[in-house]
């Protein structure tokens, strides 16, 4: 579910209008409407919004009366949604800081190049090269923050929240991802829904983990594709060839930024059970896991 859709749902269940929400946030209603429609709220505005909604839900839980719109159980569910948005907001903050550092490093490198040029030395890279690097960092930042907030940047149909998610509690996931930030974001999503997460940074480590633990130890493997040492394709092929059938048949979900038909076809050929495009929302990731219970 998109951030704006979640906020609209919570407001509707609480019986508060967007105008009232905007007033409590210190914004003009028209500004809030526009930002929700465009999914363009800043992290600071999202934090204010969540603060207001969280206080409202907790107040209704503490002081219920005959005029409340919903049951206490429903308010507790709304509070869980607000808590989930808080976790996604924190992940987005971490993504922002990570990419800000990348931009600072690039600025330092560019300043050095300008200094060398002023001294008459030949710069190592052209201005076009630096612009390309900057565009890459900015694009990665946008995608990573969207990923952290669970936004649907590929215009795919938005999956509905899976039912019976309590069935995932206690299930063990091997998360195979070489990027520290992406791994941290996905871990927060999974742990937040009661799953037990173990990590590997490449396909070779994933194979070792599957072999070292007893058959059936992992209920799922979430596998990145492009990784150093051994990629997700080769790792999956080797796992499928393990002599123990229980180990070999663990569900493997591909998680990758490469979404061409050829990538999907190869994933199926090597034995991957599902294919998710980065950045993936928490709803899509959890829905994929639920399919294999």
PyMOL commands that set and color helices and strands:
alter all, ss='L'
color gray80, all
select helices_A, chain A and resi 3-14+18-25+29-38+43-62+72-118+127-148+165-168+180-192+203-212+232-240+245-248+261-270+282-290
alter helices_A, ss='H'
color red, helices_A
select strands_A, chain A and resi 172-176+196-200+220-224+251-256+274-277
alter strands_A, ss='S'
color yellow, strands_A
deselect
rebuild
show_as cartoon
